[in-house]
Amino acid sequence: MSIHSEKGSFFSVFEREIARMTSRRLYFGVCIVLPLFCVFFMATIFGSGQMENLPIGIVDLDQTATSRNISRTIETVPTFNVIAHYTDDISARTATQQKKIYGYLVIPENFEENVLSGKTTTLSYYYHYALLSVGSEIQGAFETVLQPLAITPIINEATALGISENQIEDFLVPVNEQGHPLYNPDLDYSVYLSNPFFFILFQVIILLVTVY
């Protein structure tokens, strides 16, 4: 078969399929408009590539300067969007179960007093883990922001005793950890979710149109 005939056959088939796809509005919509919409949808669904402004709540049972400072620190985290302050744990748990919020932090009573007196106290956080991705993101954000708060009393006490900051850092963090994620250094969800999601959705469209 000659090159000319091969090109002619290709263009003939191409023109025939284009004519079929534009012969009815339904064909034009599902064969051209819908795939283009899927490409646009997958390119924009993840926004900045990371989960941000996840709704959470705070239960402040202490109502002191220290607890309010912790609340303000939580509000500055890009992952969180503090939409409510609850007066008790039950209300926050109910809101989480109803998916009004995805997690909440509980600051217990006498928190500031226990911290200043050197007593052991606990900051508790809860999150909705039925949504695995959201739950993992909230857990990681809480651990990141609360870890420095956990060692703040030790730092203050050591500083009062005249210990230098370098000695405190060597004592608290004897081994420095560096994380280098391979293939996705920015931890961007769109890198590993957009491609499979698009092709799966595209295959569903092809099957539905073929059956129709």
C-alpha positions, 0 to 999 in steps of 0.5 A: 500500500502506498503512503498516499493511500495510507494518508488518504485512508487515515483522513477518511476515517478521521473525517468519518468519526468527526462527522459521527461525533458532531452529528448529534448534540449528545455525541458532541457533548460526550465525545468532545465537551465532556473529555475537555471538561474532565481535563480542566476538572482534574487540573483544578480540583486539587488547587494548590496541590495540598489540602488547606482550610480543613474545618476544625474546632477547638474546645478550650476548657482552660480559658487562660492566656496560654490556651488562647495563645495555643488557639491562635497558633492553631489558627495560623496553620494553613491546613486548618480553618477553625470555624467554631469554639466549643464549650464541651467535648460532647458538642465537638464530637457531635459536630465531627460525627456530623462532618461539620468539622473534621477534627478538634483540639481539646485544651483541658482545665488547669492546663496553664497551672499544670504547665507552670507548676511542672505537672504533666498535662495533655493536649488531646486532638481528635479527627474523623478518620473515616475520610482517610486522606483528610484524617491523615492530613489533620493528624500530621498537621496537629503533630507538627504544630503541637510538637514544639508546644510540648517541649516549650516548658522544658525550654523555658525551665532550662533557659531559667537555669542559664542553659544556652539554646545550643545545649538545649537543642542538642539535648532535646534533638540529639539527631536531626531528621531530614525528609526527602520525598522521592518523585513528589518532593512537594507532596502534591496530591495532583501529581499521583492522583490526577493521571489515574483519576482522569484515565479511569473517568475517561474509560467510563465515558468510553464504555457508556458511549460505546454501549449507547 
